[in-house]
Amino acid sequence: MRKTAALFLLTTTAGMATYILMPGFIGLLRKSGAVCKNYQGAMVASSGGFLLLWIGSLIVLFSPTPIVLRLIVTAAGLGFAMLGQLDDFLGSRRDSGLIGHFRAFKQGRWTTGSLKAMLGGVFGFGLSFCFSHRLPLWYIYLGTLIVNGLLIAGGANLINLLDVRPGRAGKGFLIGSLTVLFWGSGDSLKILLPFIGALVGYLYYDLNGQVMMGDTGSNGLGAVLGLAMASGFTLPGRLCVLGGIAAVHVVAEKSSLSHIIAKFAPLKAIDRWGRPDP
């Protein structure tokens, strides 16, 4: 009972803190020139996810979970947020998609996308090594490390792919969190709750077109979600999720996710919910 009350308090605190602080942070972003064009061509404050990731990471340190897991989650959120920030401030739209970035790298051109993908992969496997339980057979243990690392890095890029319309990345994170709620185990949901709270406090400003999450926020949230799935799902469940992430990436390389979402009424309704624009 005490743990439930503590989790509720932490989640509420994260949401209220983000909601209260976000207007001032948006003003700071605009004043410093951290703006970019949204899909309608309007200039919007960018990298707003920086604040919600920091608040979620600070709050999760007080959650009733093992200290090692709290530190790993914080490292995942802030580490991948920093990689995303690299793309937000130094990246260009000349190359897009994983294939586009690696094609540029093959041609001898470095892009922030290819650098982010490589560093994100290494970082994901490093985090996987920190929390994956050692198994008696080395090849099974190695396979688990690889699956968990791909889930973390893949989750980061998946939520990043959704961050092209107001609120879409946040909704993707919340839908993913629901799968952890219903099929996860152990502390997997507990480590998500502070980030869910911070995200709910943030979404009002994103949905109304006042700020964009940016790669900073979407990468960090995706990594935290991937880590929660890696730590809370059974191996078959992790493989299913990993297959789904891979499928979305393949589709995104061949077509626009926005066009696909617009064709399916349920997806379109979820995507449009809370947005004032047509």
Order of alpha helices (4+ residues) and beta strands (2+ residues): alpha-beta-beta-alpha-alpha-alpha-alpha-alpha-alpha-alpha-alpha-alpha-alpha-alpha
